[in-house]
Amino acid sequence: MKTRSPRRIHQFHPQNASFEKPVSVASALARTVALTLASGLSALVLLAAQASAASFSFSTGDPDGKIGTLSRPPTPGKIQTETADDFILPESTLIRLATFTGLIPSDASLSSILNVEVEIYHVFPNDSANPPSGNVPTRVNSPGDVEIDDATRDGADGRLSFKAALLNSSFSVANSVVTGINPIPNQFTGGEGPVTGQEVLISVIFDPPISLPADHYFFRPEVELSSGDFLWLSAPKPIVAPGTPFTPDLQSWIRNDDLAPDWLRIGTDITHQGPFNAAFSLSTDADEDGVAVAADLCPDTASGAPVNADGCSIDQLVPCAGPATGGTWKSHGEYVSNVAQVATEFLAQGLISGDERGAIVSAAAQSNCGAKAR
């Protein structure tokens, strides 16, 4: 929780998903085409020289419809309100990607999402006054008083990029917590009742990635809307598939600026339901293509190459040596035709430009891929 700079919109674009020094799509494509089509070198050669970090992929699973809790920055007339849920890192890890799922108002557009900020907290009593103030029933297993400063990432200063996807145009939760966040003895409110809105998945890339040693932490995202509020959705507790169970799995906590630095347990203290988890995932991204490890069907993409939603580049979908499904190309023409088809799909998805598609197809035509030895 800190003073924030003025906001600006910072949207995520797949072609900017590299965490190395900035490169243009054209130069990245040229490098990829040159390596794959001309020399036939594998993208693995590029990755071998990169610094490695522990592979990590974690998720609490899909929303369960039980509760939505406010998580927003301070805005005119509204105080900051934070929801946090925990995760464990078994070893030092570079976290590059995160997703979390929530509700926005039924009449809001995705463009109303102006900014996202993420903070990471140690578990109390780290980074905290101890003994605490006594304004809440307990601080045991809560987030700390203040965030880990060098793990904060904010779209307003370009240290994260984000995109939002609509999952369900009408999604309901049985309960909510927005304003009923009170010190003892008035902490129990029962919640503020059902809410229906649009279910959205927000995907985040951290630039630079968040580097953390092995420990137990809390993840806290905030979403700024041009109108209305973002409610972070709960996930099953205990975690079930497709989530990633871990022990001990602490419950989610909430606070606003009036209660800070203290936190309340959403289930145990405020609603007497639950306890709850919150719907989110965290991941490394070994090939730095902006696709989480668990969802990446092509984990060895050359750095800077545009990829589709499965994390695959054109050269991985249409290898020079032969079809990705196995075997060899029947002819050079078959290879070029398949490159053209996939490049057209990338163009339609906005991953490459028309000029870049032309350059890729031209390079394929000039290559020897699929040509029969004489």
Secondary structure as UniProt FT lines:
FT   HELIX           14..16
FT   HELIX           25..33
FT   HELIX           34..39
FT   HELIX           44..48
FT   STRAND          57..59
FT   STRAND          67..70
FT   TURN            76..77
FT   STRAND          81..89
FT   STRAND          93..104
FT   TURN            106..107
FT   HELIX           110..112
FT   STRAND          113..123
FT   TURN            124..127
FT   TURN            140..141
FT   HELIX           149..151
FT   STRAND          153..154
FT   HELIX           155..157
FT   STRAND          160..173
FT   STRAND          175..177
FT   TURN            184..185
FT   STRAND          195..212
FT   STRAND          215..225
FT   STRAND          231..235
FT   TURN            241..242
FT   STRAND          253..256
FT   TURN            257..261
FT   STRAND          264..265
FT   HELIX           266..271
FT   STRAND          277..278
FT   STRAND          280..283
FT   TURN            286..287
FT   HELIX           293..295
FT   TURN            299..300
FT   TURN            303..304
FT   TURN            309..310
FT   HELIX           314..317
FT   TURN            320..321
FT   TURN            324..325
FT   HELIX           332..348
FT   TURN            349..350
FT   HELIX           354..366
FT   TURN            369..370
//
